[in-house]
């Protein structure tokens, strides 16, 4: 694994690389609150077959946050992504993206279809916020809204605070069905130290910008512009989300013609829960 810092033409970003550059490149976008090391296990498992490059998105890991909240909106994000990728490769590549990163990947493909050969989305790209809010409101009788989700993330990100790094590690361990030394390394990468306290690198400013970007630029508005082959891997946990998950996946499949597969026993971070299954699908799809 190699850690690289890009600082060129007004673009600052940290990336991680696995494998040999002579192999076909897979570029990876992580989810909200995560870092490029989210893909650490996949990188190690696939390094002999591919050149894998994962990018710290703005406000995550060691990549500086955007200066303005509105800079997280998709048009600017895609311009930023394209400049970073131009520093990585001039050739076409595969895209592997999780959650918020999957939304970004779809918008990138809509704007730069000739650069992407195929894409694999890890439980993302199909969550349409207005549909999610309406569904939750129909179940609870309470109005769900963009502001309610933003408030949740503000509390979750800014109040995440521990006295020791080990306390954070123990919380992370309990969030997933399995654990490894590589996942522990990735988990440690989520954290910064501020005034002796251990907190997320990503904060409420970044999360608010990201949530608003997905709300303002829903992927269903670009389904008809997606030309590249797409394979969506879908989580199956928690089971309480089965109904809305089914509705959104069916809409996504109908709108994009994508190939769909459910990864049994996986939560939202399915490449942490089921890395070997994801690797198997990567080897099948990216060939």
C-alpha distance (Angstrom), angle and dihedral (degrees) to the residues before:
residue distance angle dihedral
X1 . . .
X2 3.78 . .
X3 3.81 127.7 .
X4 3.81 114.4 -149.4
X5 3.81 132.3 -177.6
X6 3.80 121.5 -150.7
X7 3.80 117.6 -156.1
X8 3.77 108.8 162.7
X9 3.80 138.7 122.9
X10 3.79 92.0 0.6
X11 3.82 93.2 -51.1
X12 3.80 121.0 120.6
X13 3.78 120.3 -177.8
X14 3.78 142.1 144.4
X15 3.79 119.2 -135.7
X16 3.81 135.4 -178.6
X17 3.78 122.7 -144.7
X18 3.79 134.1 -162.6
X19 3.80 128.8 -177.5
X20 3.78 135.0 11.7
X21 3.81 123.2 -42.3
X22 3.81 90.4 -135.7
X23 3.81 88.4 70.8
X24 3.79 124.7 79.0
X25 3.81 112.2 -77.9
X26 3.81 125.4 -119.1
X27 3.81 113.3 -167.0
X28 3.80 115.8 -157.0
X29 3.82 132.0 -154.4
X30 3.81 117.7 -165.7
X31 3.79 129.8 -147.3
X32 3.80 131.4 -99.0
X33 3.81 112.3 -63.1
X34 3.79 94.3 12.0
X35 3.83 134.5 98.3
X36 3.78 139.5 -137.1
X37 3.81 88.6 -85.8
X38 3.79 87.5 70.3
X39 3.82 82.3 90.0
X40 3.81 96.3 49.0
X41 3.81 96.4 114.8
X42 3.80 93.5 44.7
X43 3.80 89.0 48.3
X44 3.79 92.1 54.0
X45 3.80 93.3 44.6
X46 3.83 94.8 47.7
X47 3.81 102.0 34.8
X48 3.80 94.4 104.7
X49 3.82 93.1 54.7
X50 3.82 103.7 35.8
X51 3.78 145.7 23.9
X52 3.80 101.6 -118.3
X53 3.80 122.3 -163.3
X54 3.81 122.5 -177.4
X55 3.80 120.9 -170.3
X56 3.80 128.5 -148.3
X57 3.80 101.6 -131.2
X58 3.84 118.2 -137.8
X59 3.80 113.4 -66.5
X60 3.81 91.8 15.1
X61 3.79 131.1 101.5
X62 3.81 109.6 -25.5
X63 3.82 97.0 -23.5
X64 3.82 112.9 105.9
X65 3.79 118.6 -116.0
X66 3.77 120.7 -109.0
X67 3.80 113.4 -94.4
X68 3.81 94.5 -124.5
X69 3.79 131.1 39.6
X70 3.80 91.8 -129.9
X71 3.82 89.9 57.5
X72 3.83 86.7 77.5
X73 3.80 89.9 66.6
X74 3.78 112.1 114.5
X75 3.83 102.1 -105.4
X76 3.81 92.1 57.0
X77 3.81 93.2 38.3
X78 3.80 91.1 54.4
X79 3.81 91.7 49.5
X80 3.81 88.9 51.5
X81 3.82 92.5 47.0
X82 3.80 91.7 49.5
X83 3.82 91.6 53.0
X84 3.80 91.3 50.0
X85 3.80 92.0 48.4
X86 3.82 90.8 49.6
X87 3.81 86.3 61.9
X88 3.80 91.0 51.8
X89 3.80 104.6 45.1
X90 3.79 142.2 -10.8
X91 3.81 91.3 -157.4
X92 3.79 129.6 83.4
X93 3.80 115.6 -89.5
X94 3.80 146.6 -178.0
X95 3.81 122.0 -98.9
X96 3.82 124.3 -139.7
X97 3.79 114.0 -178.6
X98 3.80 139.3 169.8
X99 3.83 129.9 -150.7
X100 3.85 110.2 -49.4
X101 3.80 86.6 12.8
X102 3.82 88.6 59.0
X103 3.81 90.4 56.9
X104 3.80 88.6 51.1
X105 3.81 90.4 47.6
X106 3.81 92.5 54.3
X107 3.79 92.5 49.2
X108 3.80 89.8 47.1
X109 3.81 91.1 52.5
X110 3.80 91.0 48.5
X111 3.81 89.4 56.3
X112 3.82 100.2 34.1
X113 3.83 107.0 27.1
X114 3.80 94.8 152.4
X115 3.81 92.4 61.7
X116 3.81 97.0 56.4
X117 3.81 122.8 68.7
X118 3.81 98.2 -175.5
X119 3.79 137.8 -17.2
X120 3.79 133.9 -144.5
X121 3.80 117.0 -162.5
X122 3.80 120.6 -158.0
X123 3.81 107.6 -148.5
X124 3.77 94.4 -44.8
X125 3.78 145.3 90.5
X126 3.80 93.6 58.1
X127 3.82 100.7 70.6
X128 3.82 105.6 105.0
X129 3.78 108.4 -166.6
X130 3.80 99.2 -149.4
X131 3.82 89.5 51.4
X132 3.81 91.0 47.7
X133 3.81 92.2 49.8
X134 3.81 92.6 48.2
X135 3.81 91.8 48.5
X136 3.81 93.8 49.7
X137 3.81 91.0 47.1
X138 3.82 90.7 51.8
X139 3.80 90.3 53.6
X140 3.79 100.5 43.0
X141 3.77 101.4 28.7
X142 3.80 87.2 -129.8
X143 3.76 123.2 113.6
X144 3.79 112.0 -105.5
X145 3.76 116.2 -158.8
X146 3.77 148.5 167.9
X147 3.80 90.9 -100.6
X148 3.80 91.6 52.1
X149 3.81 90.5 55.1
X150 3.80 92.1 45.5
X151 3.81 90.6 50.9
X152 3.80 89.5 51.4
X153 3.80 92.4 53.9
X154 3.81 93.2 44.4
X155 3.79 89.3 56.1
X156 3.81 93.9 41.4
X157 3.81 96.4 48.9
X158 3.79 102.6 35.9
X159 3.80 96.8 41.0
X160 3.81 93.5 47.9
X161 3.80 98.8 108.9
X162 3.81 136.1 144.3
X163 3.79 137.5 177.9
X164 3.81 93.3 -135.2
X165 3.78 136.9 29.7
X166 3.80 89.9 -126.5
X167 3.81 90.8 61.9
X168 3.79 88.7 57.4
X169 3.81 91.5 47.7
X170 3.79 91.8 52.7
X171 3.82 91.6 51.4
X172 3.80 90.6 49.6
X173 3.81 92.4 49.0
X174 3.79 90.5 56.1
X175 3.80 92.3 53.0
X176 3.81 95.6 65.7
X177 3.78 139.5 54.2
X178 3.82 93.4 -126.0
X179 3.79 140.1 20.9
X180 3.81 138.6 -157.5
X181 3.79 140.9 172.8
X182 3.81 89.0 -100.6
X183 3.80 92.5 52.5
X184 3.78 88.4 49.5
X185 3.80 89.5 54.3
X186 3.80 90.2 49.4
X187 3.80 90.2 48.3
X188 3.80 91.8 52.0
X189 3.80 88.5 53.3
X190 3.82 90.2 63.6
X191 3.79 92.0 66.9
X192 3.80 137.7 83.6
X193 3.80 127.8 -177.5
X194 3.79 117.9 -123.0
X195 3.82 122.3 174.1
X196 3.79 89.7 -19.1
X197 3.82 93.2 -52.5
X198 3.81 127.3 113.8
X199 3.81 112.5 -127.2
X200 3.79 140.0 161.0
X201 3.81 117.0 -83.2
X202 3.79 87.8 -137.1
X203 3.79 114.1 68.2
X204 3.79 140.3 -170.7
X205 3.82 92.2 -85.7
X206 3.80 91.2 59.3
X207 3.80 94.4 40.3
X208 3.81 91.7 50.9
X209 3.80 91.2 51.6
X210 3.80 92.0 48.1
X211 3.82 95.3 47.2
X212 3.80 91.5 48.3
X213 3.81 90.7 48.7
X214 3.81 91.5 56.5
X215 3.80 90.7 46.5
X216 3.79 95.3 48.0
X217 3.82 94.8 42.8
X218 3.82 106.6 35.2
X219 3.78 113.6 -173.5
X220 3.81 93.5 -128.0
X221 3.82 87.1 72.2
X222 3.81 89.9 65.5
X223 3.82 101.5 37.9
X224 3.80 90.9 107.9
X225 3.83 91.2 53.6
X226 3.80 96.3 55.1
X227 3.80 108.9 106.4
X228 3.81 101.3 162.0
X229 3.82 122.9 91.6
X230 3.81 110.0 -98.2
X231 3.80 130.3 -163.7
X232 3.81 116.4 -167.4
X233 3.80 120.4 -160.5
X234 3.81 110.5 -160.5
X235 3.81 129.5 -157.4
X236 3.81 120.9 -128.9
X237 3.83 99.6 -157.6
X238 2.94 136.7 118.4
X239 3.79 93.4 38.0
X240 3.82 89.5 -152.9
X241 3.82 87.3 75.2
X242 3.80 95.1 53.5
X243 3.80 96.5 104.7
X244 3.80 99.1 48.2
X245 3.80 90.3 38.2
X246 3.81 89.9 55.2
X247 3.81 92.6 48.9
X248 3.80 94.0 48.7
X249 3.81 93.9 44.7
X250 3.81 91.7 50.1
X251 3.81 90.2 50.7
X252 3.79 90.7 48.3
X253 3.80 93.0 49.0
X254 3.80 91.8 47.3
X255 3.79 92.8 48.0
X256 3.80 99.4 43.6
X257 3.82 106.4 23.1
X258 3.79 88.3 -129.0
X259 3.79 125.7 165.0
X260 3.83 110.9 -112.3
X261 3.79 132.8 -158.5
X262 3.80 129.4 173.5
X263 3.81 114.6 -141.3
X264 3.78 103.8 -144.2
X265 3.79 117.6 -132.7
X266 3.79 94.2 14.2
X267 3.78 130.1 128.1
X268 3.79 126.4 -152.4
X269 3.82 93.3 -72.0
X270 3.78 88.4 56.4
X271 3.82 96.1 162.1
X272 3.81 87.2 63.3
X273 3.80 94.0 45.8
X274 3.83 96.4 42.2
X275 3.83 110.4 17.4
X276 3.80 96.3 154.2
X277 3.81 92.1 51.9
X278 3.81 90.6 49.2
X279 3.81 91.6 48.8
X280 3.80 89.8 51.7
X281 3.82 90.0 54.3
X282 3.81 92.4 45.7
X283 3.81 90.8 54.0
X284 3.81 89.8 48.7
X285 3.83 96.8 45.8
X286 3.80 103.6 37.0
X287 3.79 99.5 60.0
